[in-house]
Amino acid sequence: MKMRAPMPSLDGANWLNNKKMTTEMLAKRPTFIHFWSVSCDLCKYGLDTVSMLGDKYASDLNVIAVHMPRTEEDMILPNVKAVVEYYKMKHPIVVDNDFLITDRFRNRYVPAYYLFDEKGQLRHYQAGGAALRMLEKRIQRVIEEYKR
């Protein structure tokens, strides 16, 4: 995705924890979407940080997890649920076993992080384990602009 590209639709996938969010609902404030997989150790390493960011900026930021399977075992829903429970993930979680959202984002990596402003425009993208180091600064910048 190119910077300032509109946020792709999140429709059509399975919302794991009954916190379904539509693109229209998300357009009211900045949104952080992270792609992860249960078979990805780097993803698991970052889940606590993602949850912390979600808690810290809960009043100003939507946080959504998109589970993108990498193996057949990743598609087994109890496996995903077990990781969600273990890491105490509270934000909305999409299980994208049919790769609907993954394909709309043209995402090929986990972990991958997308930050959209309140207008739904992509403001930051990064993939890989080191991506979390710069993420909070980007989130703060987008939230500051949103509050102006």
Buried (B, 14 or more C-beta within 10 A) or exposed (E): BEEEBEBBEBEEBBBBBEEBBEBEEBBEBBBBBBBBBBBBEBBBEBBEBBBEBBEEBEEBBBBBBBBBBEEEEBBBEEBBBEBBEEBEBBBBBBBBBEEBBBEBBEBEBBBBBBBBBBEBBBBBBBBEEEBBEEBBEBBBBBBEEBEE
